[in-house]
Amino acid sequence: MSKKVLIVDDAAFVREVLTQILSRHGFVVAAEAQNGEEATKIALENDFDVILMDIVMPIKSGIQATQEILKVKPTSLIIACSTEGSESMVVKALDAGCVDFVEKPFKIENLIHTIKTSLEKRGQ
């Protein structure tokens, strides 16, 4: 069975690229969100195997959205994505509850490996 993914990024181009990459690797992009507020609403109304969460976004950050989603759905598997791969940004994402961090621009092999490894750790 294909794994359902929610892609959260304020850049439409990034969402499109991620959709293409994930689709080629057997994932189903079930929904997209362009900010943390949309992401929270969509994630709480639906079930996803993985949420790819941009960290720096308008309206509500990925950190805030992650915290809000995990309060209601504590088993959600959220992987942070950001161009800001500084150690402090990674720590903030992991402290918020993200299971891993992928730096943009994406290295396809690294992205897919991170998703699959995170799913395997959860027994999915």
C-alpha positions as CSV (number, residue, x, y, z in Angstrom):
1,M,0.0,0.0,0.0
2,S,1.3,3.5,-0.9
3,K,2.1,5.8,2.0
4,K,0.0,9.0,2.1
5,V,2.0,12.3,2.4
6,L,1.1,15.8,3.3
7,I,3.5,18.4,1.8
8,V,3.7,21.7,3.6
9,D,5.7,24.5,2.0
10,D,5.0,28.1,1.2
11,A,6.6,27.8,-2.2
12,A,4.3,26.3,-4.9
13,F,7.4,25.2,-6.9
14,V,8.8,23.2,-4.0
15,R,5.4,21.5,-3.4
16,E,5.3,20.6,-7.1
17,V,8.9,19.2,-7.2
18,L,8.3,17.2,-4.0
19,T,5.0,15.8,-5.5
20,Q,6.9,14.6,-8.6
21,I,9.8,13.1,-6.6
22,L,7.5,11.3,-4.1
23,S,5.2,10.0,-6.8
24,R,8.1,8.5,-8.7
25,H,9.1,6.7,-5.5
26,G,5.7,5.2,-4.8
27,F,4.3,7.7,-2.3
28,V,0.8,9.3,-2.7
29,V,0.7,13.0,-2.1
30,A,-2.7,13.2,-0.6
31,A,-2.7,16.9,0.3
32,E,-0.7,20.1,0.2
33,A,-0.6,23.2,2.5
34,Q,1.1,26.5,1.9
35,N,1.5,27.6,5.5
36,G,1.4,26.2,9.0
37,E,-2.2,27.2,9.6
38,E,-3.4,25.3,6.6
39,A,-1.2,22.4,7.6
40,T,-2.6,22.1,11.0
41,K,-6.2,22.2,9.8
42,I,-5.6,19.6,7.1
43,A,-3.5,17.3,9.4
44,L,-6.1,17.3,12.1
45,E,-8.9,16.5,9.7
46,N,-7.1,13.7,7.8
47,D,-4.7,10.8,8.4
48,F,-1.2,10.8,6.8
49,D,1.7,8.4,7.0
50,V,4.2,11.2,6.7
51,I,4.1,15.0,6.9
52,L,6.9,17.0,5.2
53,M,6.9,20.3,7.1
54,D,8.7,23.4,5.9
55,I,9.9,25.3,9.0
56,V,10.0,29.0,7.9
57,M,6.6,30.0,6.6
58,P,4.1,32.9,6.8
59,I,1.1,33.0,9.1
60,K,2.3,30.0,11.2
61,S,5.7,28.5,11.3
62,G,6.4,24.8,10.8
63,I,7.5,24.6,14.4
64,Q,4.1,26.0,15.7
65,A,2.2,23.7,13.3
66,T,4.2,20.6,14.4
67,Q,3.5,21.4,18.1
68,E,-0.2,21.9,17.5
69,I,-0.6,18.7,15.3
70,L,1.3,16.6,17.8
71,K,-0.9,17.8,20.7
72,V,-3.9,16.2,19.1
73,K,-2.2,13.5,17.1
74,P,0.9,12.5,19.0
75,T,1.9,9.6,16.7
76,S,2.1,11.8,13.6
77,L,5.3,11.3,11.7
78,I,6.6,14.8,10.8
79,I,9.8,15.4,9.0
80,A,11.1,19.0,9.0
81,C,12.4,20.6,5.8
82,S,14.3,23.9,5.6
83,T,16.9,25.8,3.7
84,E,18.1,27.0,7.1
85,G,20.0,23.8,8.2
86,S,21.8,25.5,11.1
87,E,22.2,23.4,14.2
88,S,19.8,25.6,16.1
89,M,17.1,25.2,13.5
90,V,17.5,21.4,13.5
91,V,17.4,21.3,17.3
92,K,14.2,23.5,17.3
93,A,12.5,21.2,14.8
94,L,13.5,18.0,16.7
95,D,12.5,19.6,20.1
96,A,9.1,20.5,18.5
97,G,8.6,16.8,17.8
98,C,9.8,16.3,14.2
99,V,11.4,12.9,13.8
100,D,14.1,14.1,11.4
101,F,15.3,17.0,9.4
102,V,16.0,17.3,5.6
103,E,17.9,20.3,4.3
104,K,16.8,22.1,1.1
105,P,17.7,22.0,-1.7
106,F,16.8,18.3,-1.5
107,K,19.1,15.5,-2.4
108,I,16.5,13.1,-3.7
109,E,18.3,10.0,-2.4
110,N,18.6,11.6,1.1
111,L,15.0,12.7,1.1
112,I,13.6,9.2,0.2
113,H,16.0,7.5,2.6
114,T,15.0,9.8,5.5
115,I,11.3,9.1,4.8
116,K,11.7,5.4,4.5
117,T,13.9,5.1,7.6
118,S,11.4,7.2,9.6
119,L,8.5,5.0,8.5
120,E,10.5,1.8,9.3
121,K,11.4,3.1,12.8
122,R,7.6,3.5,13.4
123,G,7.0,0.0,12.0
124,Q,5.0,1.3,9.0
